[in-house]
Amino acid sequence: MRLLGIDYGKSKIGLSISAGRTALPLQVIVDWQPDELLRRLREIIEQEEVVKIVVGVPLNFSRLPTKQSQSVLDFANWLKDNLSVEVVLADETLTSKLAQKQGSGSQDDAQAAAYILQSYLDKFYQHDA
């Protein structure tokens, strides 16, 4: 079971992929256009045999939606309407700051996507244990 993690941004989208119980940064898509993004995601889904997409949603420290939350929810719904795999949401609180602290430079968004996906995997496998 492979999962794809997404750190959504209006100009950049970070992607990560699961390898067993571990999330790995995959790539950053810059200045994306909807049709091209769908093509790339379908390609990744097919090549990597992805069964689920985990999209990070920004929440504040009280776990309430932020100003950007609605655009991420709209994006996740767009993915659900256009892709043939399950799309789920996960809290992305502090993932971008962690990625920037790690200093992955141009891959910060992919690293943030890996943090989002890793958090989801940890919770999934914790319930499975």
C-alpha positions in Angstrom: 0.0 0.0 0.0 1.6 3.2 -1.2 0.4 6.6 -0.2 1.2 10.0 -1.7 1.5 13.0 0.6 0.8 16.6 -0.6 1.8 19.9 0.8 -0.5 22.3 -1.2 0.5 25.8 -2.1 -0.9 28.1 -4.8 2.5 28.3 -6.6 4.3 25.2 -5.3 3.1 21.7 -4.3 5.3 19.4 -2.4 5.0 15.6 -2.9 6.1 12.7 -0.8 5.7 8.9 -1.1 5.4 6.1 1.4 7.9 3.3 1.6 6.5 0.9 4.1 6.0 2.8 7.3 8.3 5.7 6.2 7.5 8.8 4.2 10.1 10.1 1.8 10.3 13.5 0.0 9.5 12.9 -3.7 9.4 16.2 -5.6 8.2 19.8 -5.8 6.0 21.0 -8.6 6.5 24.7 -9.2 4.1 27.1 -11.0 1.7 24.3 -11.6 -1.3 24.4 -13.9 -4.4 22.2 -13.2 -4.3 20.0 -16.3 -0.5 19.5 -16.0 -0.8 18.7 -12.2 -3.5 16.1 -12.8 -1.4 14.5 -15.5 1.6 14.3 -13.2 -0.4 13.0 -10.3 -2.0 10.3 -12.5 1.4 9.3 -13.7 2.7 9.0 -10.1 -0.4 7.1 -9.0 0.1 4.6 -11.8 3.9 4.2 -11.5 3.9 4.0 -7.7 0.6 2.1 -7.3 -0.7 4.8 -5.0 -4.0 3.8 -3.2 -4.5 7.0 -1.1 -3.5 10.7 -1.2 -2.9 12.5 2.1 -3.4 16.3 1.8 -2.1 18.5 4.6 -4.5 21.0 6.0 -3.3 24.0 8.0 -4.8 24.4 11.4 -3.9 26.8 14.2 -2.6 25.7 17.6 -6.2 25.3 18.8 -6.7 22.8 15.9 -9.1 25.3 14.2 -9.0 26.1 10.4 -6.8 29.0 9.3 -7.3 31.5 6.4 -5.6 29.0 4.0 -7.6 26.0 5.2 -10.5 26.6 2.8 -8.3 26.8 -0.3 -6.7 23.5 0.7 -10.1 21.9 1.3 -11.2 23.1 -2.2 -8.0 21.6 -3.6 -8.6 18.3 -1.9 -12.2 18.2 -3.2 -10.9 18.9 -6.7 -8.5 16.0 -6.4 -11.4 13.7 -5.2 -13.4 14.8 -8.3 -10.6 14.2 -10.7 -8.6 11.2 -9.4 -9.5 7.6 -8.9 -7.9 7.2 -5.5 -9.1 8.0 -1.9 -8.1 11.5 -0.7 -7.9 12.2 3.0 -6.9 15.2 5.1 -4.2 15.5 7.7 -3.1 18.3 10.1 0.0 20.0 8.7 0.7 22.2 11.7 4.4 23.3 11.7 5.4 20.9 8.9 6.7 23.8 6.7 8.6 25.3 9.6 10.2 21.9 10.4 11.2 21.5 6.7 12.7 24.9 6.6 14.6 24.3 9.8 16.0 21.1 8.3 17.4 23.2 5.5 16.2 21.2 2.5 16.2 24.4 0.4 14.4 24.0 -2.9 12.9 20.7 -1.6 11.3 22.3 1.6 7.8 21.6 0.2 8.6 18.0 -0.5 10.1 17.6 2.9 7.0 19.2 4.4 4.8 16.7 2.5 7.0 13.9 3.9 6.3 15.3 7.5 2.5 15.4 6.7 2.6 11.8 5.3 4.8 10.5 8.1 2.4 11.9 10.8 -0.5 10.1 9.0 1.4 6.9 8.7 2.4 7.0 12.4 -1.2 7.4 13.4 -2.3 4.7 11.0 0.2 2.1 12.2 -0.4 3.1 15.8 -4.0 2.1 15.5 -3.0 -1.1 13.6 -0.6 -2.3 16.4 
